[in-house]
Amino acid sequence: MNGIPFITVEGPIGVGKTSLAKAISEHYHYHLLKEIVDENPFLGKFYTNIEEWSFQTEMFFLCNRYKQLEDIEQDFLKLDKPVVADYHVYKNLIFAKRTLKEKQYDKYLKIYDILTSDMPKPNLIIYLNASLDTLLTRISMRGRDIEKSIEPSYLRQLSEDYETAMSQWEQDYPSIPIIRLNGDDLDFVQQENDLNYIFKVLDQSLQKGVISK
């Protein structure tokens, strides 16, 4: 790792990305970048009819994440201010590849490549995964109306897609370390010891990178 910390937390829906990113932000005094979710006007329709609303949903996310990362680069990273985000823009391809039709995906990929060609890349990724039962439990506990219609089969496939994508990312960008954490074993929201364990692991990665915390 080189330069100022830019950490992203990734994983499937319900695994606890935002909760962990918030905790890291507070502990290390990093700026918190949160993805825009509830503001997406197509998301509720997407969960009830994926085929009909997938392109609109993914384009909204892509354009908003592009703008967010553009602002983060100008207002924080270029000023040597550390950032932790609860998403990586690479996730757009995970969702788009699963839900878009072939011709739609081809068009989407061209736009994605143009927008992300000069976007800042994280220098550390925290990847959270968990079993389907754990994801469903946590989604139910947080009680978002927009997520009530998520099919377990979609969530299971999404988890598998994340595993594939993270392995591919490791091959494509070997210089960017990925910390893998099992959400079945770690309840960092309710258990302080679990959260402290994650901080310890993160400390070790930051120190190896010879960058300030």
TORFI-916713 format. One record per residue (C-alpha): residue number from 1; residue in one letter; chain; y, x, z. Coordinates in pm, whole numbers, always signed. Last residue first. Layout:
<sites>
SITE | NUM | a | A | Y | X | Z
...
</sites>
This chain:
<sites>
SITE | 213 | k | A | +556 | -340 | +1020
SITE | 212 | s | A | +659 | -27 | +838
SITE | 211 | i | A | +450 | +115 | +559
SITE | 210 | v | A | +195 | +394 | +569
SITE | 209 | g | A | -60 | +181 | +383
SITE | 208 | k | A | -330 | +273 | +631
SITE | 207 | q | A | -97 | +157 | +908
SITE | 206 | l | A | -51 | -184 | +745
SITE | 205 | s | A | -425 | -228 | +707
SITE | 204 | q | A | -492 | -135 | +1069
SITE | 203 | d | A | -218 | -367 | +1193
SITE | 202 | l | A | -367 | -650 | +987
SITE | 201 | v | A | -704 | -609 | +1157
SITE | 200 | k | A | -535 | -610 | +1496
SITE | 199 | f | A | -324 | -912 | +1404
SITE | 198 | i | A | -642 | -1094 | +1300
SITE | 197 | y | A | -804 | -1015 | +1635
SITE | 196 | n | A | -493 | -1141 | +1812
SITE | 195 | l | A | -530 | -1471 | +1628
SITE | 194 | d | A | -893 | -1502 | +1733
SITE | 193 | n | A | -802 | -1423 | +2094
SITE | 192 | e | A | -530 | -1690 | +2086
SITE | 191 | q | A | -785 | -1961 | +2006
SITE | 190 | q | A | -652 | -2298 | +1890
SITE | 189 | v | A | -473 | -2204 | +1567
SITE | 188 | f | A | -664 | -1881 | +1504
SITE | 187 | d | A | -997 | -2062 | +1495
SITE | 186 | l | A | -1208 | -1777 | +1358
SITE | 185 | d | A | -1582 | -1799 | +1293
SITE | 184 | d | A | -1585 | -2086 | +1043
SITE | 183 | g | A | -1257 | -1962 | +896
SITE | 182 | n | A | -1422 | -1641 | +779
SITE | 181 | l | A | -1163 | -1371 | +704
SITE | 180 | r | A | -1147 | -1138 | +404
SITE | 179 | i | A | -868 | -879 | +397
SITE | 178 | i | A | -791 | -792 | +35
SITE | 177 | p | A | -642 | -454 | -53
SITE | 176 | i | A | -422 | -415 | -363
SITE | 175 | s | A | -503 | -84 | -536
SITE | 174 | p | A | -816 | -230 | -695
SITE | 173 | y | A | -610 | -473 | -905
SITE | 172 | d | A | -832 | -611 | -1183
SITE | 171 | q | A | -1160 | -561 | -998
SITE | 170 | e | A | -1034 | -697 | -667
SITE | 169 | w | A | -871 | -986 | -853
SITE | 168 | q | A | -1205 | -1072 | -1013
SITE | 167 | s | A | -1375 | -1087 | -673
SITE | 166 | m | A | -1092 | -1305 | -544
SITE | 165 | a | A | -1123 | -1538 | -844
SITE | 164 | t | A | -1498 | -1586 | -807
SITE | 163 | e | A | -1473 | -1666 | -437
SITE | 162 | y | A | -1180 | -1897 | -505
SITE | 161 | d | A | -1377 | -2084 | -770
SITE | 160 | e | A | -1659 | -2140 | -522
SITE | 159 | s | A | -1414 | -2289 | -273
SITE | 158 | l | A | -1269 | -2511 | -546
SITE | 157 | q | A | -1615 | -2636 | -634
SITE | 156 | r | A | -1674 | -2744 | -276
SITE | 155 | l | A | -1332 | -2910 | -258
SITE | 154 | y | A | -1393 | -3104 | -577
SITE | 153 | s | A | -1735 | -3217 | -453
SITE | 152 | p | A | -1581 | -3324 | -122
SITE | 151 | e | A | -1347 | -3559 | -316
SITE | 150 | i | A | -982 | -3547 | -215
SITE | 149 | s | A | -859 | -3905 | -163
SITE | 148 | k | A | -716 | -3851 | +185
SITE | 147 | e | A | -509 | -3550 | +75
SITE | 146 | i | A | -179 | -3729 | -1
SITE | 145 | d | A | -197 | -3914 | +330
SITE | 144 | r | A | -187 | -3584 | +518
SITE | 143 | g | A | -383 | -3621 | +840
SITE | 142 | r | A | -385 | -3268 | +979
SITE | 141 | m | A | -717 | -3337 | +1148
SITE | 140 | s | A | -882 | -3479 | +836
SITE | 139 | i | A | -797 | -3169 | +632
SITE | 138 | r | A | -928 | -2954 | +918
SITE | 137 | t | A | -1258 | -3139 | +932
SITE | 136 | l | A | -1303 | -3136 | +555
SITE | 135 | l | A | -1242 | -2760 | +540
SITE | 134 | t | A | -1483 | -2692 | +826
SITE | 133 | d | A | -1756 | -2905 | +671
SITE | 132 | l | A | -1707 | -2738 | +331
SITE | 131 | s | A | -1760 | -2395 | +483
SITE | 130 | a | A | -1470 | -2155 | +526
SITE | 129 | n | A | -1265 | -1897 | +339
SITE | 128 | l | A | -944 | -1714 | +420
SITE | 127 | y | A | -821 | -1433 | +195
SITE | 126 | i | A | -543 | -1214 | +330
SITE | 125 | i | A | -382 | -1029 | +39
SITE | 124 | l | A | -184 | -706 | +70
SITE | 123 | n | A | +61 | -535 | -167
SITE | 122 | p | A | +170 | -867 | -313
SITE | 121 | k | A | +280 | -871 | -677
SITE | 120 | p | A | +643 | -919 | -776
SITE | 119 | m | A | +683 | -1123 | -1097
SITE | 118 | d | A | +736 | -932 | -1420
SITE | 117 | s | A | +464 | -1085 | -1637
SITE | 116 | t | A | +448 | -1403 | -1428
SITE | 115 | l | A | +655 | -1638 | -1644
SITE | 114 | i | A | +522 | -1522 | -1982
SITE | 113 | d | A | +159 | -1508 | -1870
SITE | 112 | y | A | +180 | -1853 | -1712
SITE | 111 | i | A | +331 | -2006 | -2027
SITE | 110 | k | A | +51 | -1864 | -2240
SITE | 109 | l | A | -209 | -1972 | -1983
SITE | 108 | y | A | -78 | -2329 | -1985
SITE | 107 | k | A | -113 | -2358 | -2359
SITE | 106 | d | A | -473 | -2232 | -2348
SITE | 105 | y | A | -543 | -2451 | -2045
SITE | 104 | q | A | -424 | -2763 | -2226
SITE | 103 | k | A | -643 | -2683 | -2525
SITE | 102 | e | A | -947 | -2631 | -2301
SITE | 101 | k | A | -891 | -2935 | -2081
SITE | 100 | l | A | -730 | -2865 | -1746
SITE | 99 | t | A | -894 | -2912 | -1405
SITE | 98 | r | A | -1096 | -2600 | -1317
SITE | 97 | k | A | -898 | -2346 | -1515
SITE | 96 | a | A | -573 | -2492 | -1386
SITE | 95 | f | A | -674 | -2473 | -1021
SITE | 94 | i | A | -782 | -2109 | -1021
SITE | 93 | l | A | -510 | -2014 | -1269
SITE | 92 | n | A | -237 | -2145 | -1043
SITE | 91 | k | A | -392 | -1955 | -751
SITE | 90 | y | A | -260 | -1635 | -909
SITE | 89 | v | A | +83 | -1741 | -779
SITE | 88 | h | A | -31 | -1625 | -436
SITE | 87 | y | A | +15 | -1862 | -145
SITE | 86 | d | A | +116 | -1887 | +222
SITE | 85 | a | A | +370 | -1609 | +178
SITE | 84 | v | A | +462 | -1318 | +407
SITE | 83 | v | A | +779 | -1123 | +328
SITE | 82 | p | A | +927 | -793 | +443
SITE | 81 | k | A | +1299 | -719 | +379
SITE | 80 | d | A | +1359 | -404 | +175
SITE | 79 | l | A | +1664 | -551 | -5
SITE | 78 | k | A | +1476 | -569 | -335
SITE | 77 | l | A | +1200 | -754 | -149
SITE | 76 | f | A | +1430 | -1005 | +20
SITE | 75 | d | A | +1698 | -1189 | -180
SITE | 74 | q | A | +1619 | -1078 | -535
SITE | 73 | e | A | +1239 | -1067 | -513
SITE | 72 | i | A | +1219 | -1378 | -300
SITE | 71 | d | A | +1445 | -1570 | -540
SITE | 70 | e | A | +1225 | -1489 | -841
SITE | 69 | l | A | +919 | -1570 | -632
SITE | 68 | q | A | +1052 | -1916 | -548
SITE | 67 | k | A | +1158 | -1987 | -906
SITE | 66 | y | A | +816 | -1892 | -1043
SITE | 65 | r | A | +648 | -2095 | -769
SITE | 64 | n | A | +849 | -2400 | -871
SITE | 63 | c | A | +768 | -2364 | -1239
SITE | 62 | l | A | +397 | -2308 | -1176
SITE | 61 | f | A | +360 | -2592 | -928
SITE | 60 | f | A | +526 | -2846 | -1160
SITE | 59 | m | A | +317 | -2722 | -1453
SITE | 58 | e | A | -2 | -2761 | -1251
SITE | 57 | t | A | +69 | -3121 | -1155
SITE | 56 | q | A | +178 | -3229 | -1503
SITE | 55 | f | A | -135 | -3075 | -1654
SITE | 54 | s | A | -372 | -3221 | -1393
SITE | 53 | w | A | -250 | -3582 | -1405
SITE | 52 | e | A | -497 | -3771 | -1624
SITE | 51 | e | A | -807 | -3559 | -1565
SITE | 50 | i | A | -755 | -3540 | -1190
SITE | 49 | n | A | -722 | -3914 | -1130
SITE | 48 | t | A | -697 | -3999 | -758
SITE | 47 | y | A | -615 | -3646 | -640
SITE | 46 | f | A | -375 | -3596 | -930
SITE | 45 | k | A | -185 | -3919 | -860
SITE | 44 | g | A | -103 | -3789 | -513
SITE | 43 | l | A | -2 | -3453 | -658
SITE | 42 | f | A | +227 | -3576 | -936
SITE | 41 | p | A | +557 | -3596 | -746
SITE | 40 | n | A | +520 | -3239 | -612
SITE | 39 | e | A | +753 | -3234 | -310
SITE | 38 | d | A | +455 | -3246 | -72
SITE | 37 | v | A | +336 | -2908 | -196
SITE | 36 | i | A | +612 | -2647 | -230
SITE | 35 | e | A | +471 | -2313 | -126
SITE | 34 | k | A | +596 | -2151 | +189
SITE | 33 | l | A | +765 | -1810 | +199
SITE | 32 | l | A | +810 | -1681 | +553
SITE | 31 | h | A | +1043 | -1384 | +614
SITE | 30 | y | A | +873 | -1128 | +834
SITE | 29 | h | A | +938 | -1096 | +1208
SITE | 28 | y | A | +598 | -935 | +1271
SITE | 27 | h | A | +463 | -1196 | +1514
SITE | 26 | e | A | +666 | -1493 | +1386
SITE | 25 | s | A | +590 | -1434 | +1018
SITE | 24 | i | A | +226 | -1358 | +1092
SITE | 23 | a | A | +191 | -1685 | +1284
SITE | 22 | k | A | +362 | -1879 | +1006
SITE | 21 | a | A | +132 | -1723 | +744
SITE | 20 | l | A | -168 | -1814 | +958
SITE | 19 | s | A | -68 | -2179 | +989
SITE | 18 | t | A | +25 | -2196 | +620
SITE | 17 | k | A | -309 | -2064 | +502
SITE | 16 | g | A | -526 | -2271 | +737
SITE | 15 | v | A | -847 | -2343 | +543
SITE | 14 | g | A | -745 | -2696 | +446
SITE | 13 | i | A | -725 | -2644 | +70
SITE | 12 | p | A | -895 | -2325 | -46
SITE | 11 | g | A | -784 | -1970 | +34
SITE | 10 | e | A | -482 | -1740 | +22
SITE | 9 | v | A | -240 | -1561 | +252
SITE | 8 | t | A | +8 | -1334 | +77
SITE | 7 | i | A | +165 | -1020 | +220
SITE | 6 | f | A | +468 | -841 | +77
SITE | 5 | p | A | +525 | -542 | +302
SITE | 4 | i | A | +801 | -299 | +191
SITE | 3 | g | A | +692 | -3 | -13
SITE | 2 | n | A | +345 | +125 | -87
SITE | 1 | m | A | +0 | +0 | +0
</sites>
